[in-house]
Amino acid sequence: MFSRIASRLHGETNALYSLRDSLINQGVPIQDLISGNINAQGFAFPQEELEEILVRASRQCLVYQPDSLGRKQAREAISEFYQDREILLDPDSILLTPGTSLSYWYCFKLLADEGDEILCPQPSYPLFDYIALLSGVRLIPYRLDETENWAIDIDRLETVLSTRTRAIVLISPHNPTGHVASPDEISRVTDIALRHDLAILCDEVFSEFLIREKVLPRPAGSAAPLVFTLNGFSKMFALPGLKFGWMAVSGEQARVRQAMRSLELISDTFLPVNEIVQAASPEIFRRGENVRNDFTRRIGECWNVTEEHLAATDCCSYVKPEGGFYVTLRLNGLEEEKAAEIILKRNRLLLHPGYFYDMEPDHLVLSFVQKPEILRDVLSAITTTLSDLRRNSPAISAGIPEEKR
Ligand SMILES: Cc1ncc(COP(=O)(O)O)c(C=O)c1O
C-alpha cells in the first residue's frame, strides 16, 4: 500500500535516543543540549510587541489575496535587509517560504531530476538526508577539513563532481562545525560553479550569529551562474514557530528569470506561507533590529563563557566556531557514543556523538546557546565526566602529552 520512499522514512531509534526515552519514561529530567530551538533557552521575541505586530498585520489580511511569490511588501523588506548589508537582491527575485527546510526542497525540485546529484558538506546537519529522499536526488558529500578549522577541502570537492552534479550546498555559518566560509573559499566555490555550470545553494540561517567576523562573506553578487540565498526568521528573530523564510535568487539574469518562473509555479501549487505572518514581516524586520542585536550579543556571551571553560580543560580539544550555535569537541581517543551515553546517564545531559553528523567518530556536539545560569554548570559536568573517563582509560591517557594530562 505504501511507497518505497515511505518505507525508508522510519529509521531505527539509535541507542542514545532509546536510553534518553527510557530515562524520561522513568521520570528522569533530561537537559537537551543540542536542540536548535532557542526559545527553550530563554531567547524570545518580546511578546507584547509580537502581539501588536500580528494584530495589526491580521487587519491587512481580511480578504485573502495571495501572491505566489509572497507579498510584495515582505519581499521588499527582505531586499532592504540585504541592501543594508550592501547586497542587491531584487524583490521580484525573492520567494517566500515557510522556512529554509522547504526552500531546500524547492531548490532540489527546481534543479535536479531523479538521480541527479547535489553536493553537500560533510560533516553536516542531518536534515538533507530526508529532503533528498523525498525529492529523489542523490547527496554527494564534500569534505570540511577539521585540521584546517573545518574549511572546505576545495581540491577534494572538485574530485566528486560528475556529469550529474547540479548544485553545491554551502552552509555558512555551518551547523555543527561553526565554520564561516571565507571570501577566498567562496570565490573558489564560485569559480567551480562557473566552470561546471552549477547552482550554489547558500544556507545562511545563522547569518546573524558571527563570533569572529563582523561581516558574513556571501556568494550572492558573485560571478556564479545562479545563487539561492536561504534564510528566515527562525534563528534571526528567535521565531521558529512563525514559519517564515525565503530564498533570494541572483546570478545570470536569464537564469534568474527562468528560476523565478518555475519557483512561482511550485509555490503557487501550495501557497504555504501564512498571510498574516507575511504581512507582519516588514515590521518584524523594523522593530526586531534591536531584538536581533540583543540576541547576537547574548549568544556571543554564551560563547565567551564556553571558551573560557574549554580553555581551562584538557579533557578534549575543539576548533573555535566562527558562527552559529554549536561547538564540536574532539575527544582524542575516547569512544564518542559511550561518552555521550555516560554523560546522559550521569549528568542527565543530551549531546550528540559526531557520527550523527557523519563526522569521524571522535567527537561530541553541543549547543553553547544555553541559559546563562546553567551554562557553567553544564560545561563543568561534561568536562568532569570526560576527565574521569580519560583517567579510567590508561591507554588513552598514555597517548596524551605529559603537560596536558
Ligand atoms: C543549517 C540549518 N539550515 C536550516 C535549518 C532549518 O531552518 P528553518 O527553521 O528556517 O527551516 C536549520 C535548523 O536548525 C539549520 O541548522
The ligand as an SDF file (V2000), in Angstrom:
LIG
                    3D

 16 16  0  0  0  0  0  0  0  0999 V2000
   21.9550   24.7910    8.8510 C   0  0  0  0  0  0  0  0  0  0  0  0
   20.4610   24.8090    9.0000 C   0  0  0  0  0  0  0  0  0  0  0  0
   19.6900   25.0710    7.9220 N   0  0  0  0  0  0  0  0  0  0  0  0
   18.3470   25.1250    8.0020 C   0  0  0  0  0  0  0  0  0  0  0  0
   17.7010   24.8960    9.1990 C   0  0  0  0  0  0  0  0  0  0  0  0
   16.2090   24.9420    9.2350 C   0  0  0  0  0  0  0  0  0  0  0  0
   15.8090   26.2730    9.1550 O   0  0  0  0  0  0  0  0  0  0  0  0
   14.2670   26.6990    9.1700 P   0  0  0  0  0  0  0  0  0  0  0  0
   13.8610   26.7520   10.6060 O   0  0  0  0  0  0  0  0  0  0  0  0
   14.2720   28.0450    8.5060 O   0  0  0  0  0  0  0  0  0  0  0  0
   13.5230   25.6780    8.3770 O   0  0  0  0  0  0  0  0  0  0  0  0
   18.4420   24.6060   10.3470 C   0  0  0  0  0  0  0  0  0  0  0  0
   17.7850   24.3540   11.6280 C   0  0  0  0  0  0  0  0  0  0  0  0
   18.3840   24.2160   12.6650 O   0  0  0  0  0  0  0  0  0  0  0  0
   19.8550   24.5630   10.2370 C   0  0  0  0  0  0  0  0  0  0  0  0
   20.6210   24.2750   11.2960 O   0  0  0  0  0  0  0  0  0  0  0  0
  1  2  1  0
  2  3  1  0
  2 15  2  0
  3  4  2  0
  4  5  1  0
  5  6  1  0
  5 12  2  0
  6  7  1  0
  7  8  1  0
  8  9  2  0
  8 10  1  0
  8 11  1  0
 12 13  1  0
 12 15  1  0
 13 14  2  0
 15 16  1  0
M  END
$$$$
